[in-house]
Amino acid sequence: MKKRKNIITIAIDSPAAAGAGTVAKNLAQHYKLFYLDTGKLYRLIGKMKISNKNTNYKMIKYKIKNLKISDLNKIELLNNKVAASASIVARDNNIRSIVKNFQILCAYNPPRNFKGSILDGRDITSVIMKDAMFKFYITANLKVRAKRRFIEFKKLKKKTSYNQVLKSLKKRDNLDKNRKHSPLKRTEDSILINTSKLSKKACFLKIKRIIDKKLNINGNI
């Protein structure tokens, strides 16, 4: 696969509800980058599995090949049941291979009207974008993350409790970090960003300073 030259590439890994998605969207808008929330791909497949227990690799491959980014923005992908299903399908190496090709295409061949790409997920820095220009590992305290996700669900009028969300996140962390294929981990060359005590704006500005410094040095912006 040919890669577009002279583009900005940003890879972000994080556990659920650490704030990676929000900051990634803000960075994408600021630097005019194509954004892909890779976790949503597994949620989409997880939803397929819930809706149809007979979903097979051929069906998944067809869905990903003909995927519209807008498909990843559907509100039904945000519930705990889909999240749990997503963590299960993410352990399937055949599914990861199907999704991997789509992710790499987005990472290195974003649409021409974008200056580059930014992807966030669980194995972006370690597998999908090993040579990204910028690599970040964003995290936060489990209880802080649970509170954030609980507030999100309340705004969406989803019936759940803080303890249910906490339990769900703890289970997801365990699955993501201990799965056999492409587990969530911080690579040595990833910059650690702990958002436990950072506002969304503060997180964005902290990462922006890091990016601007390198881009200015290299004369890319």
NUMARLO-480061 format. One line per field, with one value per atom (N, C-alpha, C): atom name; x, y, z. Coordinates in pm, 1 decimal. Last residue first. Example, Ala and Ser with C-alpha at 12.3 -4.5 7.8 and 13.67 -1.06 7.14 Angstrom:
// residues 2
name = [N|CA|C|N|CA|C]
u = [1285.0|1367.0|1290.0|1319.0|1230.0|1320.0]
v = [-225.0|-106.0|3.0|-569.0|-450.0|-330.0]
w = [708.0|714.0|787.0|780.0|780.0|780.0]
END
This chain:
// residues 221
name = [N|CA|C|N|CA|C|N|CA|C|N|CA|C|N|CA|C|N|CA|C|N|CA|C|N|CA|C|N|CA|C|N|CA|C|N|CA|C|N|CA|C|N|CA|C|N|CA|C|N|CA|C|N|CA|C|N|CA|C|N|CA|C|N|CA|C|N|CA|C|N|CA|C|N|CA|C|N|CA|C|N|CA|C|N|CA|C|N|CA|C|N|CA|C|N|CA|C|N|CA|C|N|CA|C|N|CA|C|N|CA|C|N|CA|C|N|CA|C|N|CA|C|N|CA|C|N|CA|C|N|CA|C|N|CA|C|N|CA|C|N|CA|C|N|CA|C|N|CA|C|N|CA|C|N|CA|C|N|CA|C|N|CA|C|N|CA|C|N|CA|C|N|CA|C|N|CA|C|N|CA|C|N|CA|C|N|CA|C|N|CA|C|N|CA|C|N|CA|C|N|CA|C|N|CA|C|N|CA|C|N|CA|C|N|CA|C|N|CA|C|N|CA|C|N|CA|C|N|CA|C|N|CA|C|N|CA|C|N|CA|C|N|CA|C|N|CA|C|N|CA|C|N|CA|C|N|CA|C|N|CA|C|N|CA|C|N|CA|C|N|CA|C|N|CA|C|N|CA|C|N|CA|C|N|CA|C|N|CA|C|N|CA|C|N|CA|C|N|CA|C|N|CA|C|N|CA|C|N|CA|C|N|CA|C|N|CA|C|N|CA|C|N|CA|C|N|CA|C|N|CA|C|N|CA|C|N|CA|C|N|CA|C|N|CA|C|N|CA|C|N|CA|C|N|CA|C|N|CA|C|N|CA|C|N|CA|C|N|CA|C|N|CA|C|N|CA|C|N|CA|C|N|CA|C|N|CA|C|N|CA|C|N|CA|C|N|CA|C|N|CA|C|N|CA|C|N|CA|C|N|CA|C|N|CA|C|N|CA|C|N|CA|C|N|CA|C|N|CA|C|N|CA|C|N|CA|C|N|CA|C|N|CA|C|N|CA|C|N|CA|C|N|CA|C|N|CA|C|N|CA|C|N|CA|C|N|CA|C|N|CA|C|N|CA|C|N|CA|C|N|CA|C|N|CA|C|N|CA|C|N|CA|C|N|CA|C|N|CA|C|N|CA|C|N|CA|C|N|CA|C|N|CA|C|N|CA|C|N|CA|C|N|CA|C|N|CA|C|N|CA|C|N|CA|C|N|CA|C|N|CA|C|N|CA|C|N|CA|C|N|CA|C|N|CA|C|N|CA|C|N|CA|C|N|CA|C|N|CA|C|N|CA|C|N|CA|C|N|CA|C|N|CA|C|N|CA|C|N|CA|C|N|CA|C|N|CA|C|N|CA|C|N|CA|C|N|CA|C|N|CA|C|N|CA|C|N|CA|C|N|CA|C|N|CA|C|N|CA|C|N|CA|C|N|CA|C|N|CA|C|N|CA|C|N|CA|C|N|CA|C|N|CA|C|N|CA|C|N|CA|C|N|CA|C|N|CA|C|N|CA|C|N|CA|C|N|CA|C|N|CA|C|N|CA|C|N|CA|C|N|CA|C|N|CA|C|N|CA|C|N|CA|C|N|CA|C|N|CA|C|N|CA|C|N|CA|C|N|CA|C|N|CA|C|N|CA|C|N|CA|C|N|CA|C|N|CA|C|N|CA|C|N|CA|C|N|CA|C|N|CA|C|N|CA|C|N|CA|C|N|CA|C|N|CA|C|N|CA|C|N|CA|C]
u = [431.7|307.4|334.2|672.5|557.4|427.2|923.8|873.8|755.6|1020.3|1034.2|982.8|954.0|1093.2|1114.7|676.1|750.9|897.6|619.6|583.3|659.1|705.9|771.3|741.8|534.2|678.9|751.6|277.7|324.6|475.9|268.0|260.5|318.1|282.1|378.3|384.1|61.1|194.7|302.9|-145.9|-121.8|18.6|-144.5|-103.3|-69.9|-233.7|-110.4|-56.1|-479.0|-368.8|-234.6|-632.4|-609.9|-487.6|-630.7|-574.1|-539.2|-767.9|-630.0|-559.7|-1020.5|-941.1|-794.2|-1104.4|-1092.4|-1002.7|-894.9|-1019.5|-997.9|-726.3|-723.0|-862.7|-692.0|-712.4|-707.9|-674.7|-755.1|-789.2|-524.7|-629.5|-715.1|-197.9|-297.3|-400.0|-18.3|-101.8|-208.1|293.1|186.1|113.8|388.5|388.7|268.0|553.7|429.0|438.7|768.9|780.2|650.9|690.8|799.4|808.5|332.3|460.9|565.8|101.3|172.8|307.1|-166.2|-43.8|19.6|-409.2|-386.0|-260.2|-307.5|-360.0|-329.5|-303.9|-301.7|-360.5|-437.3|-397.3|-410.2|-515.5|-398.8|-346.1|-602.0|-635.3|-506.6|-553.4|-507.7|-545.1|-659.7|-518.2|-464.5|-930.4|-844.4|-695.7|-1026.0|-1031.2|-932.7|-982.9|-922.9|-917.0|-1141.5|-997.6|-926.0|-1393.6|-1337.8|-1187.6|-1423.9|-1424.3|-1360.3|-1424.8|-1323.1|-1309.3|-1653.9|-1522.8|-1409.7|-1853.0|-1836.8|-1698.9|-1826.5|-1805.9|-1778.5|-1896.3|-1765.4|-1730.2|-2161.3|-2062.0|-1921.2|-2274.0|-2281.0|-2175.7|-2228.7|-2164.9|-2166.3|-2393.9|-2248.7|-2177.6|-2647.1|-2597.9|-2446.5|-2884.4|-2775.3|-2734.6|-3055.2|-3075.7|-2961.6|-2976.1|-2963.6|-2973.4|-2975.0|-3095.1|-3096.3|-2748.9|-2814.3|-2942.7|-2674.0|-2708.6|-2782.5|-2611.1|-2722.7|-2770.0|-2384.1|-2505.3|-2628.1|-2205.5|-2237.3|-2369.5|-2189.8|-2246.3|-2287.6|-2059.7|-2192.4|-2263.1|-1813.7|-1901.7|-2044.6|-1714.2|-1731.7|-1830.3|-1704.4|-1789.4|-1817.3|-1514.7|-1651.1|-1748.6|-1288.5|-1341.9|-1486.4|-1254.6|-1275.5|-1338.4|-1204.2|-1323.6|-1357.7|-955.8|-1075.9|-1203.7|-767.1|-809.3|-942.3|-651.9|-710.5|-750.2|-462.2|-525.3|-585.3|-315.5|-399.1|-471.6|-33.4|-110.2|-184.5|60.1|19.5|-53.3|276.4|214.5|185.6|332.3|304.6|231.4|387.3|466.8|453.0|391.6|319.5|412.5|477.4|568.1|497.9|266.1|392.6|486.5|-27.0|53.7|186.1|-117.1|-168.6|-78.4|39.5|16.8|-15.5|83.7|160.9|149.3|-88.2|55.5|139.2|-333.6|-294.1|-142.5|-484.2|-356.7|-302.3|-707.6|-635.7|-498.9|-761.2|-813.1|-734.7|-762.7|-749.9|-816.2|-594.5|-671.4|-654.7|-570.2|-556.2|-649.5|-398.0|-495.5|-466.5|-382.3|-327.0|-436.2|-517.0|-370.7|-302.4|-780.9|-728.7|-576.0|-855.4|-889.9|-846.6|-794.9|-701.7|-732.3|-852.2|-899.4|-811.2|-559.0|-681.7|-726.2|-372.7|-430.4|-562.1|-300.4|-195.6|-244.6|-539.6|-423.2|-325.9|-713.6|-752.4|-631.8|-560.5|-599.2|-635.2|-554.3|-429.1|-457.4|-827.0|-761.9|-635.5|-864.9|-942.0|-876.0|-690.8|-671.1|-742.9|-807.5|-673.4|-651.8|-1044.0|-1050.2|-917.6|-938.1|-1031.9|-1034.2|-787.1|-721.1|-808.2|-981.2|-880.4|-810.2|-1109.6|-1182.7|-1083.6|-907.1|-958.4|-1033.7|-872.5|-766.3|-811.8|-1083.3|-1080.3|-980.2|-1111.2|-1013.0|-995.3|-1317.3|-1183.4|-1073.9|-1540.4|-1502.6|-1362.1|-1531.9|-1522.6|-1477.2|-1564.7|-1444.0|-1422.4|-1820.8|-1705.5|-1575.0|-1980.6|-1969.9|-1847.6|-1954.3|-1910.1|-1889.8|-2073.3|-1933.6|-1875.6|-2333.0|-2254.2|-2105.1|-2400.1|-2411.5|-2327.2|-2375.2|-2283.7|-2284.5|-2408.1|-2455.8|-2359.5|-2328.3|-2272.2|-2314.9|-2454.5|-2321.6|-2262.5|-2681.0|-2695.4|-2560.9|-2608.4|-2615.9|-2625.1|-2374.0|-2507.5|-2508.6|-2135.9|-2187.7|-2325.8|-2061.1|-1995.1|-2047.3|-2181.3|-2233.5|-2178.7|-2028.0|-2148.1|-2210.0|-1844.9|-1802.3|-1921.7|-1958.1|-1966.2|-1930.9|-1821.8|-1854.8|-1858.7|-1763.9|-1862.7|-1905.9|-1585.0|-1544.8|-1636.5|-1740.4|-1626.6|-1582.7|-1928.8|-1972.7|-1860.0|-1764.4|-1847.4|-1889.4|-1659.7|-1569.4|-1645.7|-1892.3|-1816.7|-1725.9|-1962.2|-2055.8|-1984.2|-1739.3|-1773.3|-1864.9|-1751.0|-1641.2|-1671.1|-2102.4|-1975.8|-1870.9|-2380.9|-2286.7|-2152.7|-2566.6|-2505.6|-2409.1|-2682.4|-2582.8|-2510.4|-2752.0|-2757.4|-2646.1|-2727.5|-2846.2|-2864.2|-2477.4|-2594.4|-2723.0|-2315.6|-2320.8|-2443.5|-2348.5|-2389.6|-2408.4|-2227.7|-2371.7|-2425.9|-1965.1|-2029.8|-2180.4|-1925.4|-1924.8|-1991.2|-1937.3|-2027.1|-2038.9|-1728.3|-1863.8|-1966.2|-1518.9|-1547.3|-1685.3|-1541.2|-1545.9|-1581.7|-1502.8|-1638.0|-1652.4|-1232.9|-1313.5|-1455.7|-1137.6|-1130.2|-1211.8|-1235.7|-1247.9|-1252.4|-1056.4|-1123.7|-1117.8|-1032.6|-1039.8|-1115.5|-810.7|-917.7|-917.1|-740.8|-703.0|-826.5|-700.4|-765.6|-723.7|-619.3|-514.2|-568.1|-871.0|-769.9|-667.4|-1002.7|-1062.1|-957.0|-825.5|-858.0|-914.4|-836.2|-710.5|-735.6|-1100.1|-1057.7|-928.1|-1090.3|-1180.5|-1138.3|-907.1|-875.9|-962.5|-1041.2|-923.1|-884.6|-1250.5|-1278.8|-1159.2|-1110.7|-1198.3|-1224.9|-973.5|-900.1|-986.4|-1085.2|-1088.4|-1019.6|-1120.7|-1006.8|-1000.6|-1309.9|-1352.1|-1237.9|-1097.6|-1226.5|-1248.6|-744.9|-856.5|-984.3|-571.9|-623.4|-726.4|-363.3|-420.9|-469.1|-321.8|-357.3|-415.6|-124.2|-178.5|-203.7|-114.4|-121.5|-191.4|53.2|-7.7|0.8|46.4|55.9|-14.2|232.4|107.2|134.1|426.3|417.7|282.7|251.9|371.4|340.2|46.9|57.2|177.1|170.6|132.6|143.8|57.7|130.6|78.6|82.6|0.0|86.9]
v = [2319.5|2393.3|2541.4|2192.4|2131.2|2207.6|2235.0|2324.7|2270.6|2105.5|2037.6|2121.3|2288.2|2250.0|2188.7|2285.8|2410.4|2381.0|2025.7|2070.9|2196.9|2024.7|1939.2|1985.4|2216.9|2226.4|2145.7|2121.9|2246.1|2258.1|1893.8|1881.2|2004.8|2009.0|1905.6|1894.5|2175.7|2232.8|2135.9|1987.9|2083.2|2144.4|1868.4|1789.6|1881.0|2086.7|2017.2|1938.8|2153.0|2248.6|2182.9|1921.1|1961.5|2052.2|1939.2|1822.2|1855.5|2176.7|2165.0|2048.1|2111.4|2217.8|2205.9|1913.9|1883.5|1985.1|1925.7|1954.4|1917.9|1685.6|1781.8|1802.1|1485.6|1619.1|1727.3|1263.3|1255.9|1392.6|1231.1|1334.3|1338.6|1190.4|1150.6|1263.0|1085.3|1198.9|1148.3|984.2|958.9|1088.4|919.1|1020.4|997.2|627.1|702.8|799.0|461.4|591.2|672.7|228.8|308.7|447.8|196.9|170.3|266.4|68.4|189.8|152.0|-139.9|-116.5|13.9|-375.0|-234.1|-222.0|-642.1|-589.5|-441.0|-807.3|-660.8|-604.3|-1106.0|-1030.6|-879.6|-1184.9|-1245.9|-1161.5|-945.7|-1029.0|-1075.3|-774.6|-913.3|-1003.3|-525.7|-535.8|-678.3|-573.2|-500.8|-520.6|-705.1|-770.4|-705.8|-507.2|-639.3|-713.3|-300.0|-280.9|-415.2|-419.0|-386.0|-367.0|-434.3|-557.4|-532.8|-164.6|-250.2|-380.4|-83.0|-32.3|-119.8|-221.0|-243.7|-200.3|-109.3|-253.0|-286.5|156.0|124.6|-22.4|121.4|174.4|139.7|32.7|-51.7|-9.5|252.8|125.0|28.2|446.2|466.7|333.6|292.3|348.4|364.2|369.0|290.3|356.0|458.4|413.8|322.2|744.9|599.9|556.7|1011.7|955.8|803.4|1128.5|1055.3|987.5|1219.2|1318.6|1254.8|973.8|1051.5|1155.1|904.1|823.5|898.1|1098.3|1089.9|1015.8|1026.6|1157.5|1159.7|780.0|784.7|914.8|862.5|783.1|783.1|1002.3|1069.2|993.9|797.3|913.8|987.0|630.2|580.8|697.1|791.5|750.1|702.4|805.4|929.2|895.7|540.9|603.5|733.6|501.0|424.4|491.5|781.7|694.7|627.5|773.1|843.7|739.1|829.2|747.7|836.4|799.2|881.8|792.6|803.8|709.0|792.5|897.4|932.2|816.0|992.8|878.2|914.2|1133.4|1157.4|1036.7|1006.6|1123.5|1155.0|647.7|775.9|887.9|388.1|496.4|632.4|228.8|219.5|335.2|212.5|327.4|332.0|-49.3|16.4|127.8|-128.3|-212.6|-133.7|62.5|-62.0|-146.2|273.7|302.6|175.5|127.0|217.1|243.1|-36.3|-87.8|-0.1|103.5|24.1|-23.5|436.9|303.9|233.2|686.8|647.7|512.7|869.2|751.7|725.9|1114.7|1088.5|973.4|1238.8|1155.0|1144.4|1513.3|1393.8|1316.6|1715.8|1729.4|1607.4|1642.4|1645.7|1650.7|1607.4|1737.3|1748.5|1346.1|1452.7|1588.1|1106.6|1184.6|1307.0|918.0|992.8|1068.8|691.8|745.4|817.1|614.0|656.9|707.6|564.9|626.8|686.4|431.6|562.1|638.2|198.6|280.8|421.9|101.2|143.1|232.0|35.6|134.4|189.2|-168.4|-44.5|67.0|-363.6|-310.6|-177.5|-416.3|-358.3|-294.4|-555.5|-416.6|-344.9|-805.1|-736.9|-587.6|-863.9|-854.1|-779.7|-881.9|-775.6|-755.0|-1112.2|-985.5|-869.5|-1292.0|-1282.6|-1151.0|-1270.0|-1221.8|-1209.7|-1159.8|-1250.3|-1197.6|-966.8|-1070.8|-1169.3|-813.6|-756.8|-857.7|-944.6|-961.6|-909.4|-853.7|-996.2|-1015.8|-582.1|-633.8|-781.2|-572.8|-521.1|-575.6|-662.5|-744.3|-703.7|-444.5|-576.7|-669.9|-245.9|-231.6|-366.6|-338.5|-333.0|-324.1|-304.3|-436.6|-444.3|-28.4|-122.7|-261.6|183.1|117.2|9.1|305.1|353.8|276.6|241.9|182.3|216.6|391.5|257.4|187.4|625.1|628.0|488.5|624.2|587.8|569.9|670.5|775.1|743.7|494.3|483.1|583.6|565.4|445.5|432.9|766.5|806.1|688.5|632.2|681.7|721.2|337.6|483.1|531.3|39.0|122.4|271.4|-169.9|-72.4|26.3|-317.0|-272.5|-162.5|-381.4|-290.9|-233.8|-558.0|-438.4|-337.1|-760.4|-682.0|-550.6|-861.2|-806.6|-716.8|-959.0|-851.3|-782.3|-1162.7|-1052.4|-931.7|-1328.1|-1275.4|-1154.5|-1402.7|-1318.1|-1253.9|-1380.2|-1448.5|-1352.1|-1393.9|-1305.2|-1376.4|-1526.4|-1599.8|-1513.5|-1355.1|-1448.4|-1526.4|-1035.8|-1160.1|-1253.6|-843.3|-843.0|-973.2|-904.5|-903.4|-916.2|-872.7|-1002.9|-1014.5|-602.0|-698.8|-836.9|-499.8|-477.8|-576.2|-567.5|-621.7|-610.8|-406.4|-552.1|-620.6|-161.0|-187.9|-338.2|-188.2|-174.4|-206.6|-189.6|-312.1|-307.4|73.9|-34.6|-166.1|222.9|219.0|108.7|219.3|138.7|123.6|409.8|268.7|177.6|688.1|626.7|476.5|891.6|762.1|709.5|1194.0|1125.9|994.3|1383.1|1283.7|1205.5|1723.5|1584.0|1495.1|2000.0|1956.0|1813.9|2076.3|2055.7|2008.2|2105.8|2211.6|2198.3|1861.6|1985.9|2096.5|1689.4|1669.6|1797.4|1782.8|1792.2|1779.0|1715.6|1855.7|1877.8|1436.8|1514.0|1660.0|1381.8|1344.8|1424.1|1460.0|1535.7|1504.5|1265.0|1409.1|1489.3|1020.3|1052.2|1200.4|1031.2|1025.5|1067.0|1012.8|1143.2|1146.8|772.4|850.4|989.3|581.3|700.4|780.1|291.1|357.9|475.5|354.8|274.2|354.4|434.9|468.9|367.3|576.6|459.7|501.9|746.2|755.8|622.9|899.2|774.0|788.4|1105.3|1101.7|973.6|1249.2|1125.0|1121.5|1469.2|1459.3|1330.9|1402.7|1423.2|1410.5|1342.5|1474.9|1502.2|1107.6|1167.8|1303.6|825.7|967.8|1027.1|507.9|601.6|744.5|216.5|342.0|437.3|-119.7|0.0|125.9]
w = [943.8|964.6|955.6|918.7|852.0|870.4|1028.1|923.2|848.9|1242.0|1113.5|995.4|1439.0|1419.9|1282.9|1415.8|1389.9|1364.2|1493.8|1359.0|1322.4|1761.8|1662.0|1519.9|1874.8|1890.8|1783.7|1820.6|1758.0|1763.8|1989.0|1842.8|1774.2|2243.8|2203.9|2051.3|2241.8|2260.8|2214.2|2218.2|2110.2|2120.5|2467.7|2351.2|2234.1|2619.3|2653.7|2535.0|2503.0|2496.2|2527.3|2568.3|2429.3|2417.3|2847.4|2779.7|2635.6|2885.9|2933.9|2866.6|2781.0|2720.8|2758.9|2958.4|2815.3|2746.1|3251.9|3180.8|3034.5|3451.6|3340.9|3282.5|3628.1|3684.4|3576.2|3456.7|3579.4|3635.9|3229.4|3227.0|3353.9|3148.5|3248.4|3262.0|2885.9|2924.9|3021.8|2764.4|2860.1|2897.1|2439.1|2545.6|2634.7|2325.9|2340.2|2458.4|2309.0|2241.8|2246.1|2438.4|2495.5|2434.8|2455.0|2392.1|2448.6|2675.0|2638.5|2577.6|2558.0|2634.6|2588.3|2489.3|2519.5|2604.6|2263.9|2390.9|2407.8|2013.7|2020.0|2149.3|2137.2|2018.7|2040.4|2396.5|2331.9|2216.8|2651.3|2536.2|2467.0|2860.4|2872.7|2755.4|2815.9|2853.0|2853.2|2755.2|2660.7|2688.2|2985.6|2854.8|2757.3|3180.2|3195.0|3061.5|3083.8|3101.6|3105.9|3102.9|2970.9|2978.6|3379.1|3299.7|3162.7|3439.4|3499.9|3420.5|3305.6|3264.4|3317.5|3453.0|3310.2|3261.1|3708.1|3689.4|3542.7|3646.7|3705.5|3681.8|3564.1|3469.9|3517.5|3801.7|3682.4|3580.4|3965.2|3997.3|3879.3|3845.4|3849.0|3873.7|3639.9|3765.3|3757.2|3379.9|3436.8|3567.8|3102.3|3239.6|3284.4|2922.9|2930.6|3076.0|2842.7|2905.5|2904.4|2773.6|2665.3|2713.5|3017.9|2916.4|2799.8|3132.5|3187.0|3086.0|2988.0|2974.6|3025.7|3080.3|2937.1|2918.5|3348.1|3313.5|3166.4|3316.9|3379.7|3344.5|3217.5|3132.3|3185.9|3442.1|3313.1|3225.1|3631.5|3655.4|3524.7|3516.1|3536.4|3556.9|3527.8|3397.8|3409.9|3801.1|3724.6|3590.0|3859.4|3914.9|3842.2|3719.3|3686.3|3736.1|3609.7|3717.9|3683.3|3269.5|3384.3|3487.4|2962.4|3065.4|3174.0|2647.9|2734.8|2835.6|2481.1|2560.9|2663.7|2147.4|2283.5|2349.7|1895.4|1960.6|2106.8|1577.4|1719.2|1777.2|1340.0|1375.8|1524.6|1343.2|1346.1|1390.2|1308.5|1269.3|1264.8|1386.8|1460.6|1431.2|1367.7|1325.0|1403.0|1451.5|1331.4|1278.3|1689.7|1571.7|1444.9|1888.6|1890.6|1764.3|1851.3|1859.8|1847.8|1843.2|1734.3|1735.4|2005.1|1951.2|1838.0|2087.1|2186.8|2136.8|1975.4|2001.0|2108.8|1719.7|1859.6|1880.4|1466.9|1505.1|1653.1|1231.1|1373.5|1408.5|938.1|1006.5|1155.4|706.7|767.7|838.2|594.8|601.7|663.1|360.8|496.6|494.2|102.9|161.9|308.2|35.9|-2.0|60.7|299.3|184.9|161.3|403.9|432.4|308.3|412.3|288.6|317.0|664.9|571.9|436.2|808.4|870.7|770.6|638.4|692.0|746.0|600.2|485.5|530.9|859.2|795.6|675.4|894.0|979.7|914.3|706.4|695.0|774.3|807.5|672.6|652.9|1062.5|1050.6|913.3|1020.9|1064.3|1042.6|951.5|862.7|893.3|1177.7|1046.3|946.6|1375.2|1385.0|1251.0|1293.3|1286.7|1291.5|1348.5|1211.0|1191.5|1624.4|1535.0|1390.2|1864.1|1748.8|1646.2|2047.4|2079.0|1963.5|1966.9|1949.1|1980.5|2052.9|1912.2|1885.8|2325.3|2291.5|2146.9|2310.9|2375.6|2342.9|2195.9|2121.8|2179.3|2402.0|2281.3|2199.5|2572.2|2616.8|2497.2|2414.5|2457.3|2498.6|2401.0|2277.3|2311.6|2667.7|2607.0|2479.5|2713.6|2779.3|2715.7|2416.2|2538.6|2588.2|2177.8|2303.5|2427.9|1948.1|1967.1|2103.5|1924.0|1981.0|2003.4|1789.2|1935.5|1998.0|1527.9|1574.4|1725.7|1406.8|1496.2|1552.7|1219.4|1349.1|1451.2|988.1|1055.1|1196.8|885.5|960.1|1034.8|732.4|862.5|948.9|586.2|582.1|722.0|447.5|563.0|530.5|286.4|238.1|346.8|436.2|302.7|251.2|658.7|674.8|539.8|538.6|610.7|623.1|436.9|345.4|410.4|676.3|574.2|477.0|795.7|859.7|758.1|619.3|642.0|702.3|649.8|517.7|531.1|919.6|872.7|737.2|1026.2|1000.5|943.9|1236.4|1166.3|1150.1|1380.2|1269.7|1186.9|1557.4|1611.6|1502.6|1511.8|1433.8|1479.6|1709.6|1623.7|1547.4|1815.0|1902.9|1820.5|1591.9|1658.1|1748.4|1541.3|1439.6|1503.0|1769.4|1749.3|1645.6|1711.2|1831.0|1821.3|1492.3|1473.1|1591.7|1624.9|1512.7|1488.8|1802.1|1855.5|1746.5|1626.1|1700.4|1764.8|1540.2|1442.4|1511.1|1765.2|1711.2|1606.0|1797.7|1888.1|1838.1|1621.9|1583.5|1674.1|1503.6|1635.3|1609.7|1294.8|1302.4|1445.7|1111.8|1241.2|1232.3|924.5|916.3|1047.0|1022.6|1004.9|993.4|1087.5|963.6|926.3|1334.8|1234.8|1099.3|1466.4|1469.2|1357.0|1424.0|1376.0|1365.8|1552.7|1411.4|1350.2|1811.4|1737.9|1588.1|1874.7|1878.7|1800.9|1849.5|1764.0|1758.4|2054.3|1915.9|1817.3|2280.6|2242.0|2098.0|2275.5|2274.8|2225.8|2288.2|2176.2|2163.6|2535.8|2409.1|2289.8|2783.0|2718.0|2583.1|2894.7|2945.6|2882.9|2818.6|2893.2|2956.1|2803.5|2779.8|2873.1|2761.7|2811.4|2788.0|2452.1|2584.7|2630.0|2199.3|2265.3|2402.8|1896.6|2037.8|2087.4|1650.8|1704.0|1852.9|1372.5|1519.2|1563.5|1108.6|1157.6|1310.0|841.7|987.6|1029.9|538.8|612.6|762.9|339.8|404.3|469.2|125.8|184.2|246.7|160.8|126.2|197.3|72.4|177.1|125.9|-92.1|-96.8|10.0|0.0|0.0|0.0]
END
